[in-house]
Amino acid sequence: MCKNLLDTDYVIYDRANDHVIQFELSGNVIIFGDKKEAIADCRGNEEVIKCTDLPKHWQDTILKQINLEN
């Protein structure tokens, strides 16, 4: 069963550099289920956005990631 992106999941995104925060070892995108927790982890010019509001190529990356975890 394929999982889809939810608008209740958030990532930390650096729009200027088109980069999302990822785990250092695995390279997986860090997905937050709690917006407040994501906001607390933001730095510099990063922002918290819904996974569904990311550019398409990042949405595709996250979809691959979450569907591989099944």
C-alpha positions in Angstrom: 0.0 0.0 0.0 1.5 3.4 -1.0 1.5 6.2 1.5 0.7 9.8 0.4 1.9 13.1 1.7 -0.3 14.6 4.3 -0.9 18.3 4.9 -0.4 17.6 8.6 3.3 16.7 8.1 5.9 19.5 8.1 9.5 19.9 7.1 12.1 22.7 7.6 12.8 24.3 4.3 15.4 26.8 3.2 13.7 28.4 0.2 16.7 30.5 -0.8 18.8 27.3 -1.3 16.0 24.9 -2.1 17.0 22.6 0.7 15.1 20.6 3.3 16.6 19.5 6.6 17.8 15.8 6.4 19.3 13.3 8.7 23.1 13.4 8.3 23.7 9.6 8.1 20.8 8.4 6.1 20.1 11.5 4.0 16.3 11.0 4.7 14.2 14.2 5.0 13.2 14.9 8.6 9.4 15.0 8.7 7.7 16.6 11.7 4.1 15.7 12.8 4.1 18.7 15.2 4.5 22.1 13.7 5.6 23.7 17.0 8.5 21.2 17.2 9.6 22.0 13.7 9.5 25.7 14.4 11.6 25.2 17.5 14.3 23.5 15.3 14.4 26.3 12.7 17.5 28.4 12.1 18.5 31.3 9.9 16.4 31.7 6.8 14.6 28.3 7.2 10.9 28.1 7.5 8.4 25.4 8.4 6.1 24.3 5.6 3.7 21.5 4.9 5.1 18.6 2.9 2.4 19.2 0.4 3.6 22.8 -0.2 7.1 21.8 -1.1 8.4 22.0 -4.7 7.4 18.9 -6.7 10.9 17.4 -6.7 11.0 17.4 -2.9 7.6 15.9 -2.6 8.7 13.1 -4.9 11.8 12.5 -2.8 9.7 12.3 0.4 7.2 10.0 -1.3 10.0 7.6 -2.3 11.4 7.8 1.3 8.1 7.0 3.1 7.1 4.3 0.6 10.5 2.5 1.0 10.0 2.5 4.8 7.0 0.1 4.5 
